């Protein structure tokens, strides 16, 4: 009797585990909609992992297997053991083979992380752009600058960098990348058009290449996709110099001191978080910035900024100064070619960038109202998508 009981223990244990998991799923399904905080889940949830779209309950979807596939995936992600299972798998791939378990990330030399989209864009470079499109783009920027200047506001356009383009020496060796050998300057015709139209701009992408040898640390963190705060501070300094070139601006010239930071945090670990590892090694060199203003401010300047995610570090450097500017940041994200999402953050500290945007805040009327109340207008595009984003058209429309 005792022997048969011992032989049955593994079966009973598995049955008990399955029963517990069934009860957990039933509980989560019961409370998930109305009381989500009561759900049973892992202590640390996964970064960047979203549940599949709801299944399609149609005969065609069922016969094709699409319904069953989505239901299975959603049920699997409901399990409390799902996050830890993903982390164990990703850690195994990363530690033993030096590859990423996250589908959109690549692991390069020195364990440097890259987003695939930036790598694909850089490695496909070489063809000349449509010069008529470049000319039309620069014409729009000139019209924005003139309209903003007519309202007594400062204006500057920023080209932010691509980590893949500026740290191409760290790209994975197995990636076929002809552009790495070509050493072509994608931005040359874009700069020429800006110069021809007299647009006030800062080429922050080329600036990163020029300044890379001046500092003992890289200007992009190993585990992040954006420039670190040192790289962004260099761009912020150039932006304010350009704003004040024709006379004092409401936003005074910016300068900074910096010191090394041994443990990365914030946006310096955004890709490392998306790796969803068991053990995140955050001990790699990055920078801490102490910002200064060249002169005192009579009042707190208001910065209107429209751009992508690279604008965040620049704005944080600018607002963490004695003048304490306020930034009204309109954050643009490209979902597909020609399809954009827009969020808004009114920030006086870096913590405000973590707050969700209320849907009513991002209307066209509020966009124009925010522009009217600004002292300085900052417009940003990344070199990887220059001329392709929605903020240029929106800003032009708001100035008309």
C-alpha positions as CSV (number, residue, x, y, z in Angstrom):
1,X,0.0,0.0,0.0
2,X,2.8,2.4,1.0
3,X,4.8,1.5,-2.1
4,X,1.9,2.2,-4.4
5,X,1.4,5.5,-2.6
6,X,5.0,6.5,-3.2
7,X,4.8,5.5,-6.8
8,X,1.7,7.7,-7.2
9,X,3.3,10.7,-5.6
10,X,4.7,12.2,-8.8
11,X,1.3,11.8,-10.5
12,X,-0.5,13.3,-7.5
13,X,2.0,16.2,-7.4
14,X,1.4,17.0,-11.1
15,X,-2.3,16.7,-10.7
16,X,-2.2,19.0,-7.7
17,X,0.0,21.6,-9.5
18,X,-2.4,21.5,-12.5
19,X,-5.3,21.9,-10.1
20,X,-3.7,24.9,-8.4
21,X,-3.0,26.5,-11.7
22,X,-6.6,26.0,-12.8
23,X,-7.9,27.6,-9.7
24,X,-5.4,30.5,-10.1
25,X,-6.6,31.1,-13.7
26,X,-10.3,30.9,-12.6
27,X,-9.6,33.4,-9.9
28,X,-7.7,35.8,-12.2
29,X,-10.5,35.5,-14.8
30,X,-13.1,36.3,-12.1
31,X,-11.3,39.4,-10.7
32,X,-9.3,40.6,-13.6
33,X,-11.8,43.0,-15.2
34,X,-13.2,44.7,-12.1
35,X,-10.4,44.2,-9.5
36,X,-7.1,43.8,-11.4
37,X,-5.0,44.4,-8.2
38,X,-6.4,41.2,-6.8
39,X,-5.0,39.1,-9.6
40,X,-2.3,36.6,-8.6
41,X,0.8,37.3,-10.6
42,X,4.6,37.2,-10.5
43,X,6.4,39.7,-8.4
44,X,8.1,41.3,-11.4
45,X,6.2,41.6,-14.6
46,X,7.7,41.4,-18.0
47,X,8.8,44.6,-19.9
48,X,7.4,45.2,-23.4
49,X,5.3,42.1,-23.6
50,X,1.6,42.6,-24.5
51,X,-1.1,40.1,-24.7
52,X,-2.3,39.1,-28.2
53,X,-5.4,40.7,-29.7
54,X,-8.7,39.0,-28.6
55,X,-9.5,35.9,-30.6
56,X,-11.8,36.0,-33.6
57,X,-14.8,33.8,-33.1
58,X,-15.5,32.9,-36.7
59,X,-15.6,29.7,-38.6
60,X,-12.8,30.8,-41.0
61,X,-10.6,31.7,-38.0
62,X,-11.3,28.4,-36.3
63,X,-10.6,26.3,-39.3
64,X,-7.4,28.1,-40.0
65,X,-6.3,27.6,-36.4
66,X,-5.9,31.3,-35.7
67,X,-8.5,31.2,-32.9
68,X,-6.9,28.3,-31.1
69,X,-3.5,29.9,-31.5
70,X,-4.5,33.2,-29.9
71,X,-6.5,31.5,-27.1
72,X,-3.5,29.3,-26.3
73,X,-1.1,32.2,-26.2
74,X,-3.4,34.3,-24.0
75,X,-3.9,31.4,-21.6
76,X,-0.2,30.8,-21.4
77,X,0.5,34.4,-20.6
78,X,-2.1,34.3,-17.8
79,X,0.0,31.7,-15.9
80,X,1.8,33.2,-12.8
81,X,4.9,31.2,-13.9
82,X,5.0,32.8,-17.4
83,X,7.2,35.8,-16.5
84,X,9.8,33.7,-14.6
85,X,9.8,31.1,-17.4
86,X,10.5,33.8,-20.0
87,X,13.3,35.3,-17.9
88,X,14.9,31.8,-17.5
89,X,14.8,31.2,-21.2
90,X,16.2,34.7,-22.1
91,X,19.0,34.4,-19.5
92,X,20.0,31.0,-21.0
93,X,20.2,32.4,-24.5
94,X,22.0,35.5,-23.4
95,X,24.6,33.9,-21.0
96,X,25.4,30.8,-23.1
97,X,25.1,32.0,-26.7
98,X,25.2,35.8,-26.4
99,X,21.9,36.3,-28.3
100,X,18.7,38.0,-27.4
101,X,15.4,36.2,-26.5
102,X,13.6,39.5,-27.2
103,X,12.5,39.4,-30.9
104,X,13.3,43.1,-31.6
105,X,16.7,43.3,-30.0
106,X,20.2,42.3,-31.1
107,X,23.3,41.7,-29.0
108,X,26.4,43.2,-30.4
109,X,30.1,43.4,-29.5
110,X,30.9,43.9,-25.8
111,X,27.3,42.8,-25.1
112,X,26.0,46.1,-26.5
113,X,22.2,46.0,-27.2
114,X,20.6,47.4,-30.4
115,X,17.1,47.7,-31.7
116,X,16.7,45.8,-34.9
117,X,14.9,48.7,-36.6
118,X,17.8,51.1,-36.2
119,X,20.3,48.4,-37.4
120,X,18.2,47.6,-40.4
121,X,17.9,51.3,-41.3
122,X,21.6,52.0,-41.0
123,X,22.7,48.9,-42.8
124,X,20.4,49.7,-45.8
125,X,22.0,53.2,-46.3
126,X,23.8,54.1,-49.5
127,X,21.2,55.3,-52.0
128,X,20.8,59.1,-52.4
129,X,17.6,60.6,-51.1
130,X,14.9,62.1,-53.2
131,X,16.3,65.7,-53.4
132,X,12.8,67.1,-54.3
133,X,11.5,65.6,-51.0
134,X,14.4,67.0,-49.1
135,X,13.9,70.4,-50.6
136,X,10.2,70.4,-49.7
137,X,11.0,69.3,-46.1
138,X,13.5,72.1,-45.7
139,X,11.0,74.6,-47.1
140,X,8.5,73.5,-44.5
141,X,11.0,73.9,-41.7
142,X,11.9,77.4,-42.9
143,X,8.2,78.3,-42.9
144,X,7.8,77.0,-39.3
145,X,10.9,79.0,-38.2
146,X,9.6,82.2,-39.8
147,X,6.1,81.8,-38.3
148,X,7.6,81.1,-34.8
149,X,10.0,84.0,-35.1
150,X,7.1,86.3,-36.0
151,X,5.5,85.5,-32.7
152,X,8.7,86.5,-30.9
153,X,9.8,82.9,-30.0
154,X,13.1,81.2,-30.4
155,X,13.3,78.1,-32.8
156,X,15.8,75.4,-33.3
157,X,15.6,72.1,-35.2
158,X,17.5,69.0,-33.8
159,X,18.7,65.9,-35.6
160,X,19.1,63.2,-33.0
161,X,21.4,60.2,-33.5
162,X,21.0,56.5,-34.2
163,X,23.0,54.3,-31.9
164,X,23.5,51.8,-34.7
165,X,25.0,54.5,-37.0
166,X,27.2,56.1,-34.4
167,X,28.4,52.9,-32.7
168,X,28.5,50.8,-35.8
169,X,31.8,49.2,-34.6
170,X,29.8,47.4,-32.0
171,X,27.2,45.9,-34.3
172,X,26.9,42.1,-34.3
173,X,29.5,40.6,-36.5
174,X,27.0,38.2,-38.1
175,X,24.8,41.1,-39.4
176,X,25.4,41.8,-43.1
177,X,25.9,45.6,-43.1
178,X,27.3,47.1,-46.3
179,X,26.9,50.7,-44.9
180,X,29.5,50.0,-42.3
181,X,32.2,49.8,-45.0
182,X,30.8,52.6,-47.2
183,X,31.2,55.3,-44.5
184,X,28.7,57.4,-46.4
185,X,27.2,60.5,-44.8
186,X,23.4,60.2,-45.1
187,X,22.8,63.6,-43.5
188,X,24.9,65.6,-46.0
189,X,22.1,66.5,-48.4
190,X,19.7,67.2,-45.4
191,X,22.2,69.6,-43.8
192,X,22.8,71.3,-47.2
193,X,19.1,71.9,-47.6
194,X,18.9,73.3,-44.0
195,X,21.8,75.6,-44.7
196,X,20.4,76.8,-48.0
197,X,17.1,77.7,-46.4
198,X,18.7,79.3,-43.3
199,X,17.1,77.0,-40.8
200,X,18.6,77.2,-37.3
201,X,19.5,73.6,-36.5
202,X,21.9,71.3,-34.6
203,X,23.1,68.1,-36.1
204,X,23.2,66.1,-32.9
205,X,24.0,62.9,-34.8
206,X,27.2,64.1,-36.3
207,X,28.0,65.8,-33.0
208,X,28.1,62.4,-31.3
209,X,30.7,61.1,-33.8
210,X,32.8,64.3,-33.5
211,X,32.8,64.2,-29.6
212,X,33.2,60.5,-29.1
213,X,37.0,60.6,-28.6
214,X,36.8,63.5,-26.2
215,X,35.3,61.5,-23.3
216,X,36.4,58.3,-21.5
217,X,33.0,56.8,-21.8
218,X,30.8,56.1,-24.8
219,X,27.9,58.5,-25.5
220,X,25.5,55.7,-25.8
221,X,24.9,53.3,-22.9
222,X,25.5,49.6,-23.4
223,X,22.0,48.6,-22.4
224,X,20.1,51.6,-23.8
225,X,18.9,52.7,-27.3
226,X,19.2,56.5,-26.6
227,X,22.2,58.7,-26.1
228,X,23.1,58.9,-22.4
229,X,22.8,62.1,-20.5
230,X,26.3,63.2,-21.4
231,X,25.6,62.9,-25.1
232,X,22.2,64.7,-24.6
233,X,24.0,67.4,-22.6
234,X,26.4,68.1,-25.5
235,X,23.4,68.5,-27.8
236,X,21.5,70.7,-25.3
237,X,24.5,73.0,-25.0
238,X,24.6,73.4,-28.8
239,X,20.9,74.0,-29.0
240,X,21.0,76.9,-26.5
241,X,24.1,78.3,-28.2
242,X,22.1,78.4,-31.4
243,X,19.1,79.9,-29.7
244,X,21.2,82.8,-28.3
245,X,23.3,83.4,-31.4
246,X,21.2,86.3,-32.5
247,X,20.7,87.8,-29.0
248,X,19.5,86.7,-25.6
249,X,16.9,84.0,-25.6
250,X,14.3,83.3,-22.9
251,X,16.3,80.1,-22.5
252,X,19.8,81.0,-21.5
253,X,22.9,79.2,-22.7
254,X,23.4,75.9,-21.1
255,X,26.6,74.3,-19.8
256,X,27.3,71.3,-17.6
257,X,29.6,69.4,-15.4
258,X,29.5,65.7,-15.4
259,X,30.8,62.7,-13.4
260,X,30.8,59.0,-14.2
261,X,28.1,56.8,-12.9
262,X,29.0,53.1,-12.4
263,X,25.5,51.8,-12.3
264,X,23.1,52.7,-15.1
265,X,19.5,53.6,-14.5
266,X,16.5,55.2,-16.2
267,X,16.7,55.5,-20.0
268,X,20.2,54.1,-19.9
269,X,18.7,50.6,-19.3
270,X,15.6,50.7,-21.5
271,X,16.8,47.9,-23.8
272,X,18.3,45.9,-20.9
273,X,14.8,45.9,-19.3
274,X,13.2,44.7,-22.6
275,X,15.7,41.7,-22.5
276,X,13.7,40.4,-19.5
277,X,16.6,38.6,-17.9
278,X,16.9,37.0,-14.5
279,X,20.0,39.1,-13.7
280,X,20.4,42.5,-15.2
281,X,24.0,43.7,-15.2
282,X,23.6,47.4,-14.8
283,X,27.3,48.0,-13.9
284,X,28.5,49.7,-17.0
285,X,29.8,53.3,-17.4
286,X,27.3,56.1,-18.0
287,X,27.1,59.7,-16.8
288,X,25.5,62.0,-14.2
289,X,25.0,65.6,-15.3
290,X,25.0,68.9,-13.3
291,X,23.5,71.6,-15.5
292,X,24.2,75.3,-15.3
293,X,22.9,78.5,-17.0
294,X,25.1,81.2,-18.3
295,X,22.8,83.9,-16.7
296,X,19.9,84.1,-14.3
297,X,16.3,84.0,-15.6
298,X,13.7,86.6,-14.8
299,X,11.0,83.9,-14.9
300,X,10.9,80.2,-15.7
301,X,11.1,79.7,-19.5
302,X,8.5,77.5,-21.3
303,X,9.9,75.1,-23.8
304,X,7.5,73.7,-26.5
305,X,9.1,70.5,-27.8
306,X,7.8,68.2,-30.6
307,X,9.8,65.1,-31.3
308,X,10.6,61.5,-30.6
309,X,12.0,59.7,-27.6
310,X,15.5,61.1,-28.0
311,X,14.1,64.5,-26.9
312,X,13.5,63.2,-23.4
313,X,17.2,63.3,-22.2
314,X,17.7,66.7,-23.7
315,X,14.7,68.2,-21.9
316,X,15.7,66.6,-18.6
317,X,19.1,68.2,-18.9
318,X,17.6,71.6,-19.7
319,X,15.0,71.6,-16.9
320,X,17.4,70.4,-14.2
321,X,19.2,73.8,-14.1
322,X,18.9,76.9,-11.9
323,X,16.4,78.5,-14.3
324,X,14.2,75.4,-14.0
325,X,12.4,75.7,-17.3
326,X,9.0,73.9,-17.9
327,X,8.8,71.6,-20.9
328,X,5.6,70.9,-22.8
329,X,6.7,67.8,-24.7
330,X,4.6,66.4,-27.6
331,X,6.0,62.9,-28.1
332,X,5.6,61.3,-31.5
333,X,5.8,57.6,-32.2
334,X,5.7,56.1,-35.7
335,X,3.6,52.9,-35.8
336,X,3.7,52.4,-39.6
337,X,4.9,54.5,-42.5
338,X,2.7,57.6,-42.3
339,X,0.9,56.5,-39.2
340,X,1.8,58.2,-35.9
341,X,0.8,58.3,-32.3
342,X,1.1,61.4,-30.2
343,X,1.4,61.8,-26.5
344,X,2.0,64.8,-24.2
345,X,4.0,65.4,-21.1
346,X,4.1,68.7,-19.2
347,X,7.2,68.3,-17.2
348,X,9.1,70.1,-14.5
349,X,11.1,67.0,-13.3
350,X,12.2,63.8,-14.9
351,X,9.6,61.8,-13.0
352,X,6.8,63.5,-15.0
353,X,7.9,61.6,-18.1
354,X,6.5,58.4,-16.5
355,X,3.0,59.7,-16.2
356,X,0.3,58.7,-18.6
357,X,-1.2,61.2,-21.0
358,X,-4.9,62.1,-20.7
359,X,-6.5,61.6,-24.2
360,X,-8.1,65.1,-24.1
361,X,-4.6,66.7,-23.7
362,X,-3.4,65.8,-27.2
363,X,-6.0,67.6,-29.3
364,X,-5.0,69.9,-32.2
365,X,-6.5,72.9,-30.2
366,X,-4.3,72.1,-27.2
367,X,-1.3,71.7,-29.5
368,X,-1.8,75.3,-30.9
369,X,-2.5,76.6,-27.4
370,X,0.7,75.1,-26.0
371,X,2.7,76.6,-29.0
372,X,1.3,80.0,-28.3
373,X,2.3,79.9,-24.7
374,X,5.9,78.9,-25.3
375,X,9.1,81.0,-25.3
376,X,11.2,78.5,-27.2
377,X,10.2,75.9,-29.8
378,X,12.3,72.7,-30.2
379,X,11.6,70.4,-33.1
380,X,13.4,67.0,-33.3
381,X,13.7,64.2,-35.7
382,X,16.0,61.1,-35.5
383,X,18.5,60.6,-38.3
384,X,17.0,57.1,-39.0
385,X,13.5,58.6,-39.9
386,X,14.5,62.2,-40.9
387,X,11.8,63.7,-43.1
388,X,9.3,60.9,-42.4
389,X,7.7,61.9,-39.1
390,X,4.5,63.7,-38.3
391,X,5.7,66.5,-36.0
392,X,6.9,68.7,-38.9
393,X,3.5,68.7,-40.6
394,X,1.6,69.2,-37.3
395,X,3.8,72.1,-36.3
396,X,3.5,73.7,-39.7
397,X,-0.3,73.4,-39.6
398,X,-0.4,74.9,-36.1
399,X,1.6,78.0,-37.2
400,X,-0.7,78.8,-40.1
